[in-house]
Amino acid sequence: MSLITSVAAASETVHVVNELPFPAPVFGAITLTIFVVLGFVTFSFRDVANRHSDKAEAYAREHGSETH
């Protein structure tokens, strides 16, 4: 089969188009929402190490570590 015949045969094939389940911008909105939710989850863990600073200091005193 020559190159021209291959190109002609390929151009005659039927192209199948799979429609998206919803418009393309909705994918971006879903992704943005997921990142915002994950950001809030991450933000909720701020300052967790300092909640029990008295316990951390007691542990450091007992085990000879220096606190900064």
Long-range contacts (C-beta under 8 A, 24 or more apart in sequence): none
